[in-house]
């Protein structure tokens, strides 16, 4: 599964951005999709995930109430709407997709997109 992110950029604190993650396969074949981020000098951390089986979503405590994960099945695209951005949200954001195609499991990552929030 190939993933291509877009939508990153530079925004002032308090602003909004929407990230997109286009997949090469139908979203229906993907068990879990999510967004992760990695700031300079820090480990990659989970931002938000969506699990298809029970339609559940998980958000990091630091983004709850500000970020929303969603998907458009017809476009095979996942989104991350980010609002009330803070400088500490600055990071490279990557999308991830896990699932199974026939007997093979996959765990795919996008190339990442930079989000920079200025104070």
N, CA and C atoms as a LAMMPS dump frame, in Angstrom:
ITEM: TIMESTEP
0
ITEM: NUMBER OF ATOMS
357
ITEM: BOX BOUNDS ff ff ff
-5.0000000000000000e+02 5.0000000000000000e+02
-5.0000000000000000e+02 5.0000000000000000e+02
-5.0000000000000000e+02 5.0000000000000000e+02
ITEM: ATOMS id mol type element x y z
1 1 1 N 0.859 -1.19 0
2 1 2 C 0 0 0
3 1 3 C 0.892 1.236 0
4 2 1 N 0.66 2.108 -0.954
5 2 2 C 1.416 3.36 -1.005
6 2 3 C 0.573 4.484 -0.429
7 3 1 N 1.24 5.338 0.33
8 3 2 C 0.567 6.457 0.983
9 3 3 C 1.267 7.748 0.588
10 4 1 N 0.493 8.764 0.277
11 4 2 C 1.06 10.055 -0.096
12 4 3 C 0.37 11.145 0.704
13 5 1 N 1.151 11.824 1.551
14 5 2 C 0.606 12.907 2.369
15 5 3 C 0.723 14.241 1.642
16 6 1 N -0.13 15.15 2.026
17 6 2 C -0.062 16.522 1.546
18 6 3 C -0.774 17.41 2.549
19 7 1 N -0.544 18.716 2.401
20 7 2 C -1.265 19.671 3.239
21 7 3 C -0.465 20.316 4.335
22 8 1 N 0.774 19.908 4.525
23 8 2 C 1.584 20.544 5.554
24 8 3 C 1.979 21.953 5.155
25 9 1 N 2.6 22.65 6.096
26 9 2 C 3.03 24.001 5.798
27 9 3 C 3.315 24.786 7.053
28 10 1 N 3.428 26.09 6.87
29 10 2 C 3.712 27.017 7.964
30 10 3 C 2.432 27.755 8.33
31 11 1 N 2.114 27.773 9.622
32 11 2 C 0.905 28.441 10.08
33 11 3 C 1.192 29.101 11.417
34 12 1 N 0.492 30.173 11.702
35 12 2 C 0.655 30.844 12.983
36 12 3 C -0.109 30.102 14.073
37 13 1 N 0.342 30.266 15.285
38 13 2 C -0.352 29.658 16.417
39 13 3 C -1.817 30.088 16.42
40 14 1 N -2.679 29.129 16.685
41 14 2 C -4.109 29.385 16.654
42 14 3 C -4.756 29.089 15.318
43 15 1 N -3.928 28.868 14.307
44 15 2 C -4.44 28.6 12.969
45 15 3 C -4.822 27.149 12.756
46 16 1 N -5.176 26.852 11.519
47 16 2 C -5.64 25.504 11.171
48 16 3 C -4.941 25.009 9.906
49 17 1 N -4.848 23.697 9.818
50 17 2 C -4.356 23.031 8.617
51 17 3 C -5.108 21.717 8.475
52 18 1 N -5.231 21.252 7.24
53 18 2 C -5.797 19.923 7.006
54 18 3 C -4.792 19.099 6.218
55 19 1 N -4.402 17.991 6.79
56 19 2 C -3.509 17.058 6.122
57 19 3 C -4.324 15.986 5.411
58 20 1 N -3.809 15.541 4.277
59 20 2 C -4.456 14.474 3.517
60 20 3 C -3.478 13.323 3.329
61 21 1 N -4.015 12.117 3.275
62 21 2 C -3.211 10.923 3.034
63 21 3 C -3.956 10.082 2.014
64 22 1 N -3.465 10.071 0.794
65 22 2 C -4.092 9.292 -0.268
66 22 3 C -3.475 7.899 -0.312
67 23 1 N -4.329 6.883 -0.408
68 23 2 C -3.847 5.497 -0.418
69 23 3 C -3.982 4.89 -1.808
70 24 1 N -3.143 3.897 -2.066
71 24 2 C -3.167 3.246 -3.378
72 24 3 C -4.169 2.106 -3.424
73 25 1 N -4.712 1.774 -2.259
74 25 2 C -5.711 0.715 -2.202
75 25 3 C -6.974 1.238 -1.546
76 26 1 N -8.038 0.495 -1.734
77 26 2 C -9.292 0.871 -1.098
78 26 3 C -9.117 0.912 0.415
79 27 1 N -9.68 1.928 1.007
80 27 2 C -9.624 2.054 2.47
81 27 3 C -10.281 0.855 3.131
82 28 1 N -11.199 0.207 2.431
83 28 2 C -11.892 -0.941 3.015
84 28 3 C -10.95 -2.114 3.24
85 29 1 N -9.775 -2.113 2.594
86 29 2 C -8.815 -3.197 2.799
87 29 3 C -7.848 -2.882 3.937
88 30 1 N -7.994 -1.714 4.536
89 30 2 C -7.068 -1.264 5.568
90 30 3 C -7.736 -1.376 6.931
91 31 1 N -7.1 -2.088 7.837
92 31 2 C -7.69 -2.308 9.151
93 31 3 C -7.569 -1.076 10.042
94 32 1 N -6.402 -0.501 10.07
95 32 2 C -6.16 0.661 10.923
96 32 3 C -5.386 1.712 10.14
97 33 1 N -5.857 2.934 10.192
98 33 2 C -5.143 4.056 9.587
99 33 3 C -4.91 5.089 10.665
100 34 1 N -3.783 5.768 10.544
101 34 2 C -3.514 6.744 11.589
102 34 3 C -2.493 7.78 11.172
103 35 1 N -2.377 8.773 12.02
104 35 2 C -1.383 9.831 11.865
105 35 3 C -0.417 9.788 13.039
106 36 1 N 0.84 9.944 12.737
107 36 2 C 1.9 10.02 13.735
108 36 3 C 2.72 11.265 13.447
109 37 1 N 3.472 11.7 14.442
110 37 2 C 4.338 12.856 14.225
111 37 3 C 5.642 12.683 14.965
112 38 1 N 6.65 13.339 14.43
113 38 2 C 7.962 13.302 15.068
114 38 3 C 8.571 14.692 15.02
115 39 1 N 8.801 15.23 16.211
116 39 2 C 9.44 16.529 16.33
117 39 3 C 10.951 16.326 16.425
118 40 1 N 11.733 17.355 16.099
119 40 2 C 13.189 17.216 16.16
120 40 3 C 13.662 16.782 17.553
121 41 1 N 14.491 15.756 17.592
122 41 2 C 15.036 15.293 18.848
123 41 3 C 14.089 14.466 19.692
124 42 1 N 12.909 14.169 19.152
125 42 2 C 11.922 13.401 19.909
126 42 3 C 11.536 12.14 19.15
127 43 1 N 10.958 11.202 19.884
128 43 2 C 10.494 9.972 19.254
129 43 3 C 9.171 10.212 18.536
130 44 1 N 8.917 9.356 17.559
131 44 2 C 7.64 9.415 16.864
132 44 3 C 6.516 9.096 17.855
133 45 1 N 5.444 9.849 17.752
134 45 2 C 4.311 9.62 18.649
135 45 3 C 3.007 9.541 17.87
136 46 1 N 2.076 8.802 18.429
137 46 2 C 0.764 8.683 17.828
138 46 3 C -0.003 9.981 17.987
139 47 1 N -0.665 10.387 16.926
140 47 2 C -1.532 11.565 16.981
141 47 3 C -2.992 11.12 17.022
142 48 1 N -3.38 10.292 16.044
143 48 2 C -4.762 9.815 15.98
144 48 3 C -4.815 8.582 15.089
145 49 1 N -5.68 7.657 15.454
146 49 2 C -5.873 6.475 14.619
147 49 3 C -7.355 6.162 14.49
148 50 1 N -7.669 5.462 13.407
149 50 2 C -9.031 4.989 13.165
150 50 3 C -8.966 3.505 12.852
151 51 1 N -9.789 2.715 13.526
152 51 2 C -9.851 1.281 13.285
153 51 3 C -11.17 0.945 12.617
154 52 1 N -11.074 0.293 11.478
155 52 2 C -12.274 0.04 10.68
156 52 3 C -13.226 -0.945 11.348
157 53 1 N -12.685 -1.961 11.997
158 53 2 C -13.519 -3.026 12.54
159 53 3 C -14.616 -2.541 13.464
160 54 1 N -14.257 -1.659 14.384
161 54 2 C -15.25 -1.143 15.33
162 54 3 C -15.444 0.363 15.189
163 55 1 N -14.932 0.9 14.106
164 55 2 C -15.074 2.345 13.841
165 55 3 C -14.619 3.203 15.012
166 56 1 N -13.61 2.752 15.696
167 56 2 C -13.135 3.494 16.867
168 56 3 C -12.003 4.437 16.476
169 57 1 N -11.896 5.513 17.196
170 57 2 C -10.804 6.459 17.003
171 57 3 C -10.068 6.662 18.32
172 58 1 N -8.791 6.907 18.216
173 58 2 C -7.948 7.2 19.373
174 58 3 C -7.191 8.478 19.083
175 59 1 N -7.151 9.349 20.057
176 59 2 C -6.403 10.596 19.933
177 59 3 C -5.393 10.699 21.067
178 60 1 N -4.249 11.282 20.76
179 60 2 C -3.307 11.621 21.823
180 60 3 C -3.953 12.684 22.708
181 61 1 N -3.668 12.63 23.986
182 61 2 C -4.255 13.61 24.902
183 61 3 C -3.92 15.038 24.492
184 62 1 N -2.744 15.222 23.926
185 62 2 C -2.29 16.566 23.574
186 62 3 C -3.07 17.19 22.421
187 63 1 N -3.816 16.372 21.663
188 63 2 C -4.539 16.917 20.508
189 63 3 C -6.05 16.776 20.642
190 64 1 N -6.514 16.119 21.679
191 64 2 C -7.959 15.939 21.857
192 64 3 C -8.678 17.272 21.873
193 65 1 N -9.762 17.314 21.131
194 65 2 C -10.55 18.536 21.063
195 65 3 C -10.046 19.541 20.046
196 66 1 N -8.856 19.289 19.487
197 66 2 C -8.291 20.214 18.503
198 66 3 C -8.121 19.55 17.13
199 67 1 N -7.823 18.267 17.125
200 67 2 C -7.588 17.534 15.879
201 67 3 C -8.73 16.553 15.637
202 68 1 N -9.039 16.33 14.366
203 68 2 C -10.063 15.357 13.998
204 68 3 C -9.58 14.506 12.84
205 69 1 N -9.64 13.196 13.025
206 69 2 C -9.289 12.265 11.95
207 69 3 C -10.555 11.851 11.224
208 70 1 N -10.469 11.774 9.909
209 70 2 C -11.626 11.372 9.127
210 70 3 C -11.154 10.708 7.843
211 71 1 N -12.101 10.194 7.085
212 71 2 C -11.721 9.535 5.833
213 71 3 C -12.835 9.712 4.815
214 72 1 N -12.44 9.642 3.558
215 72 2 C -13.385 9.667 2.461
216 72 3 C -13.201 8.363 1.712
217 73 1 N -14.114 7.425 1.913
218 73 2 C -13.957 6.099 1.311
219 73 3 C -13.93 6.156 -0.21
220 74 1 N -14.723 7.037 -0.782
221 74 2 C -14.797 7.119 -2.239
222 74 3 C -13.478 7.598 -2.838
223 75 1 N -12.759 8.418 -2.085
224 75 2 C -11.489 8.961 -2.566
225 75 3 C -10.286 8.206 -2.026
226 76 1 N -10.542 7.173 -1.209
227 76 2 C -9.435 6.421 -0.599
228 76 3 C -8.439 7.361 0.064
229 77 1 N -8.964 8.279 0.818
230 77 2 C -8.136 9.315 1.434
231 77 3 C -8.513 9.495 2.895
232 78 1 N -7.489 9.67 3.71
233 78 2 C -7.672 9.96 5.122
234 78 3 C -7.243 11.399 5.378
235 79 1 N -7.873 12.036 6.344
236 79 2 C -7.575 13.433 6.642
237 79 3 C -7.255 13.609 8.128
238 80 1 N -6.537 14.675 8.395
239 80 2 C -6.347 15.121 9.771
240 80 3 C -6.595 16.622 9.783
241 81 1 N -7.728 17.012 10.337
242 81 2 C -8.05 18.42 10.487
243 81 3 C -7.446 18.901 11.797
244 82 1 N -6.583 19.891 11.708
245 82 2 C -5.886 20.397 12.887
246 82 3 C -6.301 21.847 13.117
247 83 1 N -6.791 22.121 14.305
248 83 2 C -7.233 23.463 14.659
249 83 3 C -6.545 23.901 15.939
250 84 1 N -6.611 25.188 16.198
251 84 2 C -5.997 25.76 17.405
252 84 3 C -4.555 25.273 17.55
253 85 1 N -3.831 25.354 16.47
254 85 2 C -2.469 24.821 16.462
255 85 3 C -1.564 25.585 17.416
256 86 1 N -0.637 24.836 17.998
257 86 2 C 0.318 25.384 18.952
258 86 3 C 1.739 25.147 18.432
259 87 1 N 2.688 25.952 18.87
260 87 2 C 4.073 25.717 18.431
261 87 3 C 4.555 24.298 18.723
262 88 1 N 4.062 23.719 19.8
263 88 2 C 4.488 22.354 20.135
264 88 3 C 3.905 21.3 19.207
265 89 1 N 3.031 21.696 18.302
266 89 2 C 2.527 20.768 17.281
267 89 3 C 3.483 20.669 16.099
268 90 1 N 4.516 21.5 16.09
269 90 2 C 5.487 21.466 15.006
270 90 3 C 6.169 20.107 14.941
271 91 1 N 6.112 19.479 13.771
272 91 2 C 6.672 18.139 13.599
273 91 3 C 6.503 17.708 12.149
274 92 1 N 7.12 16.591 11.818
275 92 2 C 6.832 15.917 10.561
276 92 3 C 5.698 14.938 10.829
277 93 1 N 4.631 15.085 10.099
278 93 2 C 3.462 14.234 10.267
279 93 3 C 3.444 13.158 9.181
280 94 1 N 3.238 11.922 9.609
281 94 2 C 3.227 10.794 8.674
282 94 3 C 1.95 9.99 8.855
283 95 1 N 1.446 9.486 7.757
284 95 2 C 0.287 8.609 7.867
285 95 3 C 0.74 7.158 7.794
286 96 1 N -0.048 6.307 8.402
287 96 2 C 0.259 4.886 8.503
288 96 3 C -0.984 4.08 8.193
289 97 1 N -0.771 2.945 7.536
290 97 2 C -1.884 2.052 7.222
291 97 3 C -1.466 0.618 7.486
292 98 1 N -2.308 -0.112 8.192
293 98 2 C -2.032 -1.521 8.488
294 98 3 C -3.238 -2.354 8.09
295 99 1 N -2.945 -3.536 7.568
296 99 2 C -4.034 -4.418 7.168
297 99 3 C -3.488 -5.692 6.576
298 100 1 N -4.327 -6.336 5.815
299 100 2 C -3.939 -7.613 5.211
300 100 3 C -4.497 -7.697 3.808
301 101 1 N -3.666 -8.175 2.907
302 101 2 C -4.08 -8.445 1.532
303 101 3 C -3.807 -9.925 1.29
304 102 1 N -4.859 -10.704 1.193
305 102 2 C -4.687 -12.153 1.076
306 102 3 C -3.98 -12.664 2.317
307 103 1 N -2.881 -13.421 2.144
308 103 2 C -2.164 -13.965 3.306
309 103 3 C -1.104 -13.015 3.869
310 104 1 N -0.97 -11.858 3.259
311 104 2 C 0.128 -10.973 3.613
312 104 3 C -0.349 -9.775 4.415
313 105 1 N 0.323 -9.554 5.542
314 105 2 C 0.08 -8.348 6.321
315 105 3 C 0.914 -7.203 5.76
316 106 1 N 0.402 -5.995 5.862
317 106 2 C 1.189 -4.833 5.47
318 106 3 C 1.135 -3.773 6.562
319 107 1 N 2.179 -2.98 6.594
320 107 2 C 2.308 -1.863 7.543
321 107 3 C 3.061 -0.771 6.787
322 108 1 N 2.324 0.154 6.212
323 108 2 C 2.899 1.129 5.291
324 108 3 C 2.928 2.528 5.885
325 109 1 N 3.948 3.28 5.47
326 109 2 C 4.121 4.667 5.916
327 109 3 C 4.228 5.588 4.717
328 110 1 N 3.716 6.779 4.879
329 110 2 C 3.924 7.807 3.896
330 110 3 C 5.277 8.465 4.092
331 111 1 N 5.585 9.413 3.216
332 111 2 C 6.906 10.053 3.264
333 111 3 C 6.984 11.154 4.313
334 112 1 N 5.839 11.583 4.811
335 112 2 C 5.815 12.632 5.821
336 112 3 C 5.621 14.01 5.226
337 113 1 N 4.989 14.873 5.998
338 113 2 C 4.799 16.257 5.588
339 113 3 C 5.073 17.164 6.786
340 114 1 N 5.805 18.224 6.549
341 114 2 C 6.237 19.114 7.641
342 114 3 C 5.113 20.079 8.018
343 115 1 N 4.877 20.165 9.302
344 115 2 C 3.962 21.166 9.851
345 115 3 C 4.769 22.036 10.807
346 116 1 N 4.753 23.332 10.564
347 116 2 C 5.482 24.269 11.409
348 116 3 C 4.508 25.321 11.909
349 117 1 N 4.442 25.454 13.223
350 117 2 C 3.546 26.416 13.845
351 117 3 C 4.392 27.495 14.508
352 118 1 N 4.238 28.713 14.068
353 118 2 C 5.019 29.823 14.619
354 118 3 C 4.255 30.507 15.747
355 119 1 N 5.004 31.011 16.688
356 119 2 C 4.366 31.656 17.85
357 119 3 C 4.12 33.136 17.595
